[in-house]
Amino acid sequence: MGLSCRSAWVTLAAGEFDRAIEFYSHLFDQPTSLIPNVYAEFQLPGLRLGIYKPKPNEPILSIAFPAISLCLEVKDLEAAIEHLTQLGYPPPGEILISSHGREIYAYDPDGNRLILYQRS
């Protein structure tokens, strides 16, 4: 018998909490809940995304490749690219073609990878 869960969500550690909250607020709109300098939560279709400030004794792993990718299906990839560009975070490289559609990679201020894709 598997684990019986009531809900699940993803949380990301933010070394620079205020900068991360500003980024995600511009990307998605304001958080649905916010405890200043501690935790913020964004409600997206099908996902709760939490951003937290690590405690002083909690290590933040430093790795060359992101440990997590936040995959976001968008209606219009070009509009999403423009939105990121207006925020000052232009996605690197060109639009890639994958099995599920067209996609780009971008990164939040802490280096977490965002994969924005549009179904084909």
Contacts in CASP RR format, 6 or more apart in sequence:
PFRMAT RR
TARGET T0000
AUTHOR 0000-0000-0000
METHOD contacts of the structure
MODEL  1
MGLSCRSAWVTLAAGEFDRAIEFYSHLFDQPTSLIPNVYAEFQLPGLRLG
IYKPKPNEPILSIAFPAISLCLEVKDLEAAIEHLTQLGYPPPGEILISSH
GREIYAYDPDGNRLILYQRS
7 48 0 8 1.000
9 41 0 8 1.000
9 47 0 8 1.000
9 48 0 8 1.000
9 49 0 8 1.000
9 50 0 8 1.000
10 47 0 8 1.000
10 48 0 8 1.000
10 49 0 8 1.000
10 50 0 8 1.000
10 68 0 8 1.000
10 70 0 8 1.000
11 49 0 8 1.000
11 50 0 8 1.000
11 51 0 8 1.000
11 52 0 8 1.000
12 20 0 8 1.000
12 49 0 8 1.000
12 50 0 8 1.000
12 51 0 8 1.000
12 52 0 8 1.000
12 68 0 8 1.000
12 70 0 8 1.000
12 108 0 8 1.000
12 110 0 8 1.000
12 112 0 8 1.000
13 52 0 8 1.000
13 53 0 8 1.000
13 54 0 8 1.000
13 58 0 8 1.000
13 60 0 8 1.000
13 110 0 8 1.000
14 20 0 8 1.000
14 21 0 8 1.000
14 51 0 8 1.000
14 52 0 8 1.000
14 53 0 8 1.000
14 54 0 8 1.000
14 109 0 8 1.000
14 110 0 8 1.000
15 53 0 8 1.000
15 54 0 8 1.000
15 60 0 8 1.000
15 110 0 8 1.000
16 109 0 8 1.000
16 110 0 8 1.000
17 37 0 8 1.000
17 38 0 8 1.000
17 51 0 8 1.000
17 52 0 8 1.000
17 53 0 8 1.000
18 37 0 8 1.000
19 109 0 8 1.000
20 51 0 8 1.000
20 108 0 8 1.000
20 109 0 8 1.000
20 110 0 8 1.000
21 31 0 8 1.000
21 34 0 8 1.000
21 40 0 8 1.000
21 51 0 8 1.000
23 87 0 8 1.000
23 89 0 8 1.000
23 108 0 8 1.000
23 109 0 8 1.000
24 31 0 8 1.000
24 40 0 8 1.000
24 42 0 8 1.000
24 49 0 8 1.000
24 51 0 8 1.000
24 108 0 8 1.000
25 31 0 8 1.000
26 87 0 8 1.000
27 83 0 8 1.000
27 84 0 8 1.000
27 87 0 8 1.000
28 42 0 8 1.000
28 44 0 8 1.000
28 49 0 8 1.000
29 42 0 8 1.000
31 40 0 8 1.000
31 41 0 8 1.000
31 42 0 8 1.000
31 51 0 8 1.000
32 41 0 8 1.000
32 42 0 8 1.000
32 43 0 8 1.000
33 39 0 8 1.000
33 40 0 8 1.000
33 41 0 8 1.000
34 40 0 8 1.000
34 41 0 8 1.000
37 53 0 8 1.000
38 52 0 8 1.000
38 53 0 8 1.000
39 50 0 8 1.000
39 51 0 8 1.000
39 52 0 8 1.000
39 53 0 8 1.000
40 50 0 8 1.000
40 51 0 8 1.000
40 52 0 8 1.000
41 48 0 8 1.000
41 49 0 8 1.000
41 50 0 8 1.000
41 51 0 8 1.000
42 48 0 8 1.000
42 49 0 8 1.000
42 50 0 8 1.000
42 51 0 8 1.000
44 72 0 8 1.000
49 70 0 8 1.000
54 60 0 8 1.000
61 67 0 8 1.000
66 107 0 8 1.000
66 111 0 8 1.000
66 112 0 8 1.000
66 113 0 8 1.000
68 112 0 8 1.000
68 113 0 8 1.000
69 112 0 8 1.000
69 113 0 8 1.000
69 114 0 8 1.000
69 115 0 8 1.000
70 108 0 8 1.000
70 112 0 8 1.000
70 113 0 8 1.000
70 114 0 8 1.000
70 115 0 8 1.000
71 115 0 8 1.000
71 117 0 8 1.000
72 80 0 8 1.000
72 114 0 8 1.000
72 115 0 8 1.000
72 116 0 8 1.000
72 117 0 8 1.000
73 117 0 8 1.000
73 118 0 8 1.000
73 119 0 8 1.000
74 80 0 8 1.000
74 116 0 8 1.000
74 117 0 8 1.000
74 118 0 8 1.000
75 118 0 8 1.000
76 118 0 8 1.000
77 95 0 8 1.000
77 102 0 8 1.000
77 103 0 8 1.000
77 104 0 8 1.000
77 116 0 8 1.000
77 117 0 8 1.000
77 118 0 8 1.000
80 104 0 8 1.000
80 116 0 8 1.000
80 118 0 8 1.000
81 90 0 8 1.000
81 91 0 8 1.000
81 95 0 8 1.000
81 104 0 8 1.000
81 116 0 8 1.000
84 90 0 8 1.000
84 91 0 8 1.000
84 106 0 8 1.000
84 116 0 8 1.000
89 106 0 8 1.000
89 107 0 8 1.000
89 108 0 8 1.000
90 106 0 8 1.000
91 104 0 8 1.000
91 105 0 8 1.000
91 106 0 8 1.000
91 116 0 8 1.000
92 105 0 8 1.000
92 106 0 8 1.000
93 104 0 8 1.000
93 105 0 8 1.000
94 104 0 8 1.000
95 102 0 8 1.000
95 103 0 8 1.000
95 104 0 8 1.000
96 102 0 8 1.000
96 103 0 8 1.000
96 104 0 8 1.000
96 105 0 8 1.000
98 117 0 8 1.000
100 117 0 8 1.000
100 119 0 8 1.000
100 120 0 8 1.000
101 117 0 8 1.000
101 118 0 8 1.000
101 119 0 8 1.000
101 120 0 8 1.000
102 117 0 8 1.000
102 118 0 8 1.000
102 120 0 8 1.000
103 115 0 8 1.000
103 116 0 8 1.000
103 117 0 8 1.000
103 118 0 8 1.000
104 115 0 8 1.000
104 116 0 8 1.000
104 117 0 8 1.000
105 113 0 8 1.000
105 114 0 8 1.000
105 115 0 8 1.000
106 113 0 8 1.000
106 114 0 8 1.000
106 116 0 8 1.000
107 113 0 8 1.000
107 114 0 8 1.000
108 114 0 8 1.000
END
